[in-house]
Amino acid sequence: MLSRTADHLFWMARYMERAENTARMLDINLKALLLPQTAEQEARAQRSVLRISELETAFAQRYDEPTHEHVLHFMVADSTNPSSIHSCLQAARENARAVRGTLTTEWWETINDTWLEFNERIASGQATHNPGALFEWVKFRSHLSRGVTIGTALQDDAFLFTQLGTYLERADNTARILDVRFADVEPNSRDAARQLEDFYYWTSILSSVSALEIYRKVYRDVVTPARVVELMILNQQMPRSLLASLEGVCTNLAMLRTSGSNQCERFAGKLRAELVYSDIRQIFEAGLHAYLTQFLARVFELGNLVARTYLMLPVA
C-alpha cells in the first residue's frame, strides 16, 4: 500500500475517534455543571478541559474568560480549533475523500453524511440549546462508522491502518478523559484528594464511556475510584480501557509487520506489557495524574514511531 493512502486512512480513523472522545469528555463536564459548585470550581472545571486537551493557549487567543459557553463553542463548533468536533469531523471527511476509491460506498457515505448533518445541527443551534443530545449523536455516528467499516470493508492493509489509528487515538483519549479533573490541581493537594473521592465524578466517567453497566457486572458493588481506574486502565475486556487499546495497537502492528517495523512493535509491546503487569495500588501510590501524564507522553512517542515507520508525515 502507498504510504500516502495509509496516512489518509490512519488519520481518518483517528479524527473520527477523537471527535467521539471529545464529545465524551465534554459530556462529563456538562454533567458536572448539574452539581452544586462555586464559580471558582466551575471555572477550574472549564480550564481542566482545555488543559488536558493542550488548548489553553489557543483558547486564550480567542476568548477572555473560560466560561462554559465559550469552552463549549471552542471545543464543538470553532473551526479555528484543530481539535474541535467540527474540525475533527471535517478532517475525517477530507481524509476519506482523498482515498474515496479505497472505501466502500457505505463507508464513505457514513463519514460524508456525518459531516453534512453535523453542520445542519450546528446551524440549528443544538450545540447551545441541547448539547447533551449533540454529544450522543456524535457518539452514535462514530459507532456507526466503525460498524460500517467492520461490516463492509475488505480486511486488508487499508482496514488494518484504520484499526491502528482508532486504537492509538482511543488510548490517548481514554487517558485524557480519566485525567480531565486532575489537570488543574496540584498533585497530592487537598483539592486532588477531594477530586479523587468524588463519587459523582467517577460515576459520570463510567457513564460517559458507556461503562456503568460493565462496572456493575464486573464488581457488583458501589462505585469506588480504585475500581473505576482499574477497569479503565487494566481490564483487557473493557473495550475502551488503556490495556484493550494497546492490545488493539499491538495486534494491528503485528499484521502490518515489515522489515523496518521492529522498533515500533517493540515500543508498543513494552507499553502493553507494563499495563499487563501493573498493579492498581502502585498506580495510586505513584499518583494517578503523574501516571497518566507519563502514559500520554509515551503514546505520543508511539504515534511518532508509527508515522516514521509507515506514513508520510510526523504526528502533529
N, C-alpha and C positions, 0 to 999 in steps of 0.2 A: 504493500500500500504506500502511496505517496505521503511524505511527511506533511504536506500541506492539507491533504484530506484528513489525516489523522488528527492534526491540530484543530481543524474546524469541528470535528466530531467530539473530541475531548472537551473543548470549551463550550460547545453547545450543551453538553450534558452538565458541565459544572455550573453554567449560568442558570439552567432550569432548577437544579438542586439549590443553588444559592437563593433564588427567588423564593422558593418554598421555605427555606430555613429562615430567611429574613422575615417572612410572614409569621413563622412560628415564634421568633424572638419578640417581634412587635406585639404579638398576641399575649405573651407573658406580661409585657409592660402594660398593655391595655387592661388586663385583669387586675393587675396590682393597683391601678387607679381606683378600683372599686372599694379598696380597703381604706380605713381611716389613716391619714398621714398628714404631716405638716407640709408646708410649702417647700421647706428645705429638703425634706425627704423626697418629695415629688421631683424637684429639680435634680437631685442626685440620681434618681432612677433614670431620668432622661439623659443625663450625662453618661451614665453607665452604658446605655445602648450605643451611644456614639463612640465611647472609648473602646469598648470591646470590638467594635467594627473598625476601629482605627480611622475614624472620620471626624474627630474633634476639630482639627484644623480646617478641613474643608467646610464643615458646618459653620465655624466662626467667621469664615469669609463671606457668608451669605446672611447670617442671622445674628441678632444681638444677644438674645436670650434663648436657652434650651427649653422652651415651653413644649408642652405635649403637642400642641397644634403644629409648631414649627418642625419638631422632630418627626412627627407623623408624615408631614408633606415631604420633608427631605428624604426620608427612608422609603417612601412609597412612590411618589409621583415626580420627584425632581430629576429631570433629565441630565442635569449637570453633575449629579452624584453617580459615579460609575457602579456603586453597589446598591442603588435603589432598586426596588422591584421593577419599576419602569425600565431602567437601564439593563437589568438582567434579562428580562423577557425580550427586550429589543435585541440584545446581543445574541441571545439564544436563537432568535428568529433569523438574524443576519448570518450567523454561522451555519444554520440549517439551509438557508437559501444558497449559500456558497457551495454546498455539496448536495444540492437537490437531487441529482441523479443517483446518489448513493442511498437515499432514503426511500422507503416505501411511500405510496401515496397517502396512506392513513397516518403515517409518522409525520410527514411534512404538514399535512392539513391540521393535525392536532396542534403542532407548535405555532403555525401561522394563525389559526383561529384563536389561540390563546392570546397572542399579541393583539389582534384586532379587537377582541371582546374586552380585553383589559382597558384599552383606550376608551371604549364606549362606557365602561363602568366609571372610569376616572372623570370623563366628561359629564356624567350624570350626577357627580358629587358623592358617590358611595364612600370614597376614602374619608370624607368628612362626616357624613351622616350615619354611616353604618360600617365602620372599619372592620369590625369582627366578621361580618359576612364576607367582606372582600378578602380577608385573610383565609377564611375557609375555602373560598373559591380558588384562590391561588394554590392552596394545598391540593385541592381536588384536581386541578388541571395538571399539576406536577405528577400526581399519582396516575392520571390518565395517560400522560406522555410516556411514563415508564411502562405502563401496562401495554400500550400500543407497540412500544419498542420490543418488548419481550415476546409479544404475541404475533408480530408480523415481520420482524427483521431476520434476515439470514444471519446466523450466529458465526460470522467470520470476524476478521480483524476489525472491521468497522464497528461491529457490535461490541467487541472487547474494549476498544478505546472509549466508547460511550460509557460502558460499565465502569471502567477505570476512573474516568472523570467524575462520575456520580459518587463512587465510594470515597475518593480522595476529598471531594468537596464536603461530603457528609461528615467525615471525620473532623475536618476543620470546624464546621458549623455546629456540630453537637458539643464540642468543647467550648465554643463561644456561648452557646445557649446556657450551658451549665455555669459559666463564669460571669454571666452578664451582671449579676447583682454584687459581685465581689470586685469588679474592675475599678470602682470609685471609692473604695475604703482601704485603709491601711491594714496590712496583714497583722494578725494577732491582736487587733484593736477590739474595743468593746462593740463597735458597730459591726465588725466582721463576725464576732460571736453571735450577735443578735440576728444577723442575716442567716447564719448557719442554722439557727434553731427556728427559723420562721416556717411554721407548718404550712401556711397558706402559699408561701413562695414555692416550696417543694412540690406541693400538690399541683400548682399551676404549671410547674416544669413538666410533670408527668402528663398532665392533660394536653399541654401544647405539643408534645411529641407523640401523642396517641399511645401513651404507655400506662395510663392509670389502671386499665383493666388487666394489663400484663403484670403490673406490680402486685395487684390483689391476688392474681393467680399464683405468682411465684412465692410471695411472702405471707399472704393471708393474715396480715397484721396491720397496725396503724402505720401511717407514713412516717418514716424517720429519715433524716439526712443521709446517714451512712448507707442505708439500703437503697435509697434513690441513686446515690453516686455509684454504688456497686453495680446496680442494674444498668446505668447509663454508660459506665466505663468498662466494666469487666465481664458482663454477661454476654456470651457469644450468641445466645439465642434471641437477644433483643435486637431487632433489625437496625436500630439507629444508634446502637452503642459504639463506643470507640473501637472495641475489640472486633465486633462484627464488621465494621467499616474497614479496618485494617486487614481482616480476613479476605474481604472482597478485593481490596487492592492487591494483596499478595497472589490471590488466585488468578486474577487477570494478568498480572505481570508475568506469572509463570507460563501462561498460554501465549503471551506475546514475546516470549524469550528470543533474544538474538545473541550473536557472538559478543556484542558490546553491552549487554544489559546486566552483567553480573553485579556491578557496583550498586545499581538501582535496586535490584532484587535483594541484595544483602542488607541494604539500609532499611528497606521496608520490612524484611524478615526480623531484623533486630528490634525494630519498634513494636512489631506484633508480639515478639517473644517477651518483651518487657511487660506488655499488658497481660499476657497469659500468666506470667509468674508474679504479678503484682499482688499486694495484699491491701485491702481497703484501710486497715489500720495504719500502714505505712504511708498511704496517700494523705490521710488526715494529719498524721504526725508531721509530715513534710510541709503541709499547708495546701489546701485544695487549689487556691489561686496560683500558687507557685508551680504546682504540678501541671495545671492546665496551661499556664503560660509557656512552660518548657515544652509541653506536647505540641502546642501550636507552632512554636519555632521549628520543631523537627518535622512537622507535617509540611510546613512551608519549604523546608530544605528538600524534603522528598519530592514535592511538586517541581522544584527546580531540577532535580535529578531526572525526573520523568521527561521534562521538557528538553533537557540536553541529550537524553538518550534517544528519544523517539520523535520529537516535534521540531518545529521550525523556530519557535520563539521562546524566550525565557518567561517564567511566570512573572506577571506584573502585580 
